[in-house]
């Protein structure tokens, strides 16, 4: 491993973007090696040697290899305390953790299933209308729950941006590019959160090239 951190993954991955946003927020210089999920590169032997389950991101940093976005981001926040991406208030931290867990368990599959119908149908197994409708329903349920957890706070889990926002933001970008944007971003205060994220300099700087 080199002294300079190396991130494996491609910019179109929502989880890779989360890590890239945190790296930028922390002011950490790093090298990125593209591993394109849409082209099946994570399943190639070279990457399976890094992550035997064929996932991205993977980060080599400080003489060790970290897999999975949660572990990477929590390490980066602990190793570089400011600016923080994890709330110090224990209730806000619990809300952040809840939103992240809900994203892993329900939100990612629901939202990617909904937007994939329009943007990358081959990745989700084809443009199936019934599956699309089911994904939309699950997406609305997920976003409504995030809205409930957020309450009246400006960010997803409190007064300051956190990992909860940086998990949601990359997914909301894809939502915004589809005909479903009106109904999904219209769920509760989701549009407000999306607008706020678009003004976050670290999030803006990691926007993928979708041209």
C-alpha positions in Angstrom: 0.0 0.0 0.0 1.1 3.5 -0.7 1.2 6.4 1.7 -1.5 8.2 -0.3 -5.0 6.7 0.2 -6.4 4.8 -2.7 -10.1 4.6 -3.3 -11.5 1.8 -5.4 -14.8 2.4 -7.1 -16.5 4.5 -9.8 -18.1 7.9 -9.5 -21.6 6.7 -10.5 -21.9 4.5 -7.4 -23.9 6.2 -4.7 -21.8 4.6 -1.9 -18.6 5.6 -3.6 -19.8 9.2 -3.8 -20.6 9.1 -0.1 -17.0 8.3 0.6 -15.6 10.8 -1.9 -17.7 13.5 -0.2 -16.4 12.7 3.2 -12.8 12.6 1.9 -13.2 16.0 0.4 -14.9 17.4 3.5 -12.0 16.2 5.6 -9.5 17.6 3.1 -7.8 14.3 2.4 -5.9 13.9 -0.8 -6.3 10.5 -2.4 -6.0 8.5 -5.6 -9.0 6.8 -7.2 -8.9 3.6 -9.2 -12.1 3.2 -11.2 -14.0 -0.1 -10.7 -17.2 0.2 -12.8 -20.1 -1.7 -11.3 -22.2 -1.3 -14.5 -19.5 -3.0 -16.5 -19.1 -5.9 -14.0 -15.6 -4.9 -13.0 -16.1 -5.6 -9.3 -16.6 -9.3 -10.2 -13.2 -9.5 -11.9 -10.4 -11.4 -10.0 -8.4 -8.2 -9.5 -11.1 -6.6 -7.4 -12.3 -9.8 -5.8 -8.9 -9.9 -4.2 -9.7 -6.6 -2.5 -13.3 -7.4 -1.7 -14.3 -11.1 -2.1 -18.0 -10.2 -2.3 -17.3 -7.9 -5.3 -18.5 -4.6 -3.8 -17.3 -1.0 -3.8 -16.0 1.1 -2.3 -12.7 -0.2 -0.9 -10.2 2.2 0.7 -6.5 1.6 1.3 -5.5 4.1 4.0 -3.0 4.4 6.8 -1.5 1.0 6.1 -4.8 -0.9 6.2 -7.6 -1.8 3.8 -11.2 -0.8 4.7 -14.3 -2.3 3.0 -17.9 -1.0 3.3 -19.0 2.6 3.4 -19.9 2.7 7.1 -16.5 1.5 8.3 -14.7 3.8 5.9 -16.6 6.9 6.8 -16.6 6.3 10.6 -12.8 5.8 10.4 -12.3 9.0 8.5 -14.4 10.9 11.0 -12.5 9.5 13.9 -9.1 10.1 12.4 -9.9 13.6 11.2 -12.3 15.1 13.8 -13.2 18.3 12.0 -15.3 19.1 10.2 -17.4 16.4 11.7 -19.8 14.2 9.7 -21.1 12.3 12.8 -23.2 14.3 15.3 -21.8 14.6 18.8 -25.3 14.8 20.3 -26.3 11.2 21.0 -29.9 11.7 19.9 -28.9 13.2 16.6 -26.3 10.4 16.2 -29.0 7.8 16.8 -31.2 9.4 14.2 -28.3 9.5 11.7 -27.6 5.8 12.4 -31.3 5.0 12.0 -31.5 6.7 8.6 -28.3 5.0 7.4 -29.6 1.6 8.5 -32.9 2.2 6.8 -31.1 3.2 3.6 -29.1 0.0 3.6 -32.1 -2.2 4.4 -34.8 -0.6 2.4 -34.1 2.8 0.8 -31.3 1.9 -1.6 -33.1 -1.0 -3.2 -36.4 0.9 -3.4 -34.9 4.1 -4.9 -32.5 2.3 -7.3 -35.4 0.1 -8.3 -37.5 3.1 -9.1 -34.9 5.2 -10.9 -33.3 2.2 -12.6 -36.5 1.7 -14.6 -35.7 4.9 -16.4 -31.9 5.3 -16.2 -30.3 1.8 -16.2 -33.0 -0.9 -16.7 -30.4 -3.6 -17.5 -28.8 -3.1 -14.1 -32.1 -3.9 -12.3 -33.0 -6.8 -14.5 -35.3 -5.0 -17.1 -37.9 -2.3 -17.2 -40.8 -4.1 -15.5 -43.9 -1.8 -14.9 -45.2 -3.8 -11.9 -41.8 -3.9 -10.2 -41.4 -0.2 -10.9 -44.7 0.6 -9.3 -43.8 -1.5 -6.2 -40.4 0.3 -6.0 -42.1 3.7 -6.1 -44.4 2.6 -3.2 -41.5 1.4 -1.1 -39.6 4.6 -2.0 -42.4 6.8 -0.8 -42.6 4.8 2.4 -38.9 5.2 3.0 -38.8 8.9 2.3 -41.8 9.5 4.5 -40.0 7.7 7.3 -36.9 9.8 6.8 -39.1 12.9 6.9 -40.5 11.7 10.2 -37.1 11.1 11.7 -35.8 14.5 10.5 -38.7 16.5 11.9 -38.2 20.2 11.5 -34.4 20.1 11.5 -32.6 21.6 8.5 -30.6 18.5 7.8 -31.6 14.8 8.0 -30.3 14.3 11.6 -29.9 17.7 13.2 -28.6 21.2 12.7 -25.5 20.2 10.7 -24.9 18.0 7.7 -24.0 14.3 8.6 -23.5 10.9 7.0 -27.3 10.6 6.8 -27.4 13.4 4.3 -24.4 12.1 2.4 -26.0 8.7 2.1 -29.3 10.1 0.9 -27.9 12.8 -1.5 -26.4 10.5 -4.1 -29.7 8.6 -4.3 -31.7 11.8 -4.6 -29.6 12.9 -7.5 -30.7 9.9 -9.5 -34.3 10.5 -8.5 -34.1 14.1 -9.7 -33.1 12.9 -13.2 -36.3 10.8 -13.7 -40.0 11.4 -14.5 -40.7 10.2 -10.9 -38.9 13.2 -9.4 -42.1 15.1 -8.9 -43.8 12.5 -6.7 -40.7 11.3 -4.9 -39.0 14.6 -4.1 -42.5 15.8 -3.2 -42.7 13.4 -0.3 -42.7 15.5 2.9 -39.7 17.8 3.0 -37.5 15.7 0.7 -37.3 18.6 -1.9 -36.1 20.9 0.8 -33.4 18.4 1.8 -32.4 17.9 -1.8 -32.1 21.7 -2.3 -30.0 22.0 0.8 -27.7 19.3 -0.4 -27.2 21.0 -3.7 -25.8 24.0 -1.8 -23.3 21.9 0.1 -19.8 22.5 -1.4 -18.4 19.1 -0.6 -21.4 17.3 -2.0 -21.5 19.5 -5.2 -17.8 18.8 -5.8 -18.3 15.1 -6.0 -21.1 15.1 -8.6 -20.6 12.3 -11.1 -20.2 13.0 -14.8 -23.4 11.6 -16.2 -22.8 12.9 -19.7 
